Amino acid sequence: MKSKLMIPALLAAVAFSTGAIAHDNDRGWHSYRHHHHYPQMPPPPVFMPRYAYPPPPPVVYREPIIYRQPVVYSAPPVYYPPAPVYYGPPARYGYHRHGGDRDVGRALGAVAGGVIGNQIGQGHLGPTVLGAVVGGIVGGEIAR
């Protein structure tokens, strides 16, 4: 029963309190202004013009001036296809690789060098790596 009356009571409180909040738009100066009487200032004097100006001249509307380009009829332009341009073969700098022959040579040389280094070093890591590096260099140079 108590919860059924809470919602209408809350709505009524909100509805009646909004007017009190909206009324105070002068930030407290309302009471100060009405309880202190200041001397009344006389109304400002009304000045009459000393000169009578003539009415403005009538506005004359003219037709707008339109500037147009003269129309010239001539033959349509003829467009020709560009002449074929033939270029020579590109310049070669250094060596030209064909199908990765040098990479295959390096790989086979590295494997062979690693096997030989492993046999000479009796299974130690240092001679095996050194043999693989030297074998890769020699295999790449032979494939070139």
N, C-alpha and C positions, 0 to 999 in steps of 0.2 A: 504494500500500500504506500509505503514511504517513497519507493522508487517511481511510482506512477505520478506523484505530485512534484517530484524534483525537476523533471524536464519542463513542465509548464511554468513553474516558479522561476527557473533559470531564464527561460525565454522572456517572461514578463520583466525580470530585473534588467535584462539587456535592453529591451525595448524602451523602458522608462529612463534608463540612465544615459542613453545616447544624446538626448536633448540637453542634459546638463553639461555634457562634455562639449557639445557643439556651440553652446551659448557663449563660452568664455573665449571669444576671438580677439578681445582687446588687451589681453594679458594683464589684467588687474588695473587698468587705467580708468575703467568705467566709473568707479566710485569717486576717484580723485577729481575727475572732470566735473561731475555734477554737484559736488559739495563745496567747491571753491569757486567763488564768483570772480571773474576777471572783468576789468572795464571793457565795455563794448567799443569796438573801433567803428568810426563812421564809415559808411559805404564809400568805395572809391569814386572819385568824380567822373562824370561822363564827359568825354571830350568830343566836341563837335569838330568836324574838319573845317579848316579855314578856306580851302579852295574847292571849287566845284570842278571836278575833272570831266573832260568831254567823253562821250561814249566811245568805245573802241570802234575802229573801222570794221566794216562788214568783211566777212571771210569770203574769199573768192576761190572756188574750186575749179581747177583746170584738169583737162585730160592728162593722164600720165604719158610721159614721153617714153616710147619703147624703142630701144636701139637693137636692130637685128643685123646679123651678118648677111652679106649678099650671098645668094645661092649660086654656086658655080658648078656646072655639070661638065665632067671630064671622063675620060676613059678610066675604067677600074685599073688599079695597079696590077702588074704582072709579077708573080712570084716564081722564081726558078729554084729548083732544088739545089742544094749546095754541091759543089764539085767534089768528087771523091778525093780523099787525101790518103796517100800511101806512106806508111812509115816503115823504116828499115827495122831490122831485128834489134831488140834492146841490147844495150851495152852490157858486157859481162864483167863483173868485178870479182876477183878472187876465183874460187873454184865453184863449180855448179854441182849440187848434190843430185844424184839420180837414184830414186827409190830407197834411200836410206842404206846404201851399201856400206858407208863408213860406220854407221851405228851397228850394223850386223857384225862387222869386223871387230869393233870394240868389244861387243858382248862376247864373241867367241874367244877373242884374245884374253879377256878378263877371266873367263872360265878356265881356259887352258893354263894361264899364269897362276891362278889360284890352286889348281891341282898340283902343278909343279912345285909351287912354294910350300904346299902342305906336305909333299913328299920329302922335300929337302929339309924343312923345319921339323919334321917328325911330329906333325899334328899341332904345333904351337900356333897361336893366333897371329903373331907379328909377321912371320915369313909368309903366311897364307895371304894376308892383306897386301903385303908388299908385292907378292907375285901377281895378285889380281890387278893391282894398279899398273904395274909395268906391262903386264900382258894386254890390258886395255889400250894403253898408249901404242904399243907395237902393233896390235891388231888393227887399230884405226889407221895407222900410217901405211900398213900393207894394203888395206882395202882402198886406199885413196889412189 
